[in-house]
């Protein structure tokens, strides 16, 4: 059995259950973010979340409150307006959040196009 044959690595299809690992989830995440404008909105939103968290530490705690609204605001516009799909956040909140930060990292390091 190869690593790709391992059951934890097999992506679950809609209605077949849940992803067991982030490694299995991330390819699905990318299929939900094929629209370039949507990806750009996600990267902008994630950048603003990072800025809000830094400001929450350095300036005022209320930036912590603003962070999820800023991040999800940009991401959900990308999904509902441009991708025309439902954000994975509703079914996979932690994997989706990790996917947002991985996508952000891949874009800022040049591994994925902006």
Protein Blocks (a to p, Z undefined) as FASTA:
>chain_A
ZZklpmklpccdehiaccfbfklmmmmmmmmmmbfklmmmmmmmmmmmmmmmmmmmmmom
klmmmmmmmmmmmmmmmmmmmnopacfklmmmmlmmmmmmmmmmmmmnopacZZ
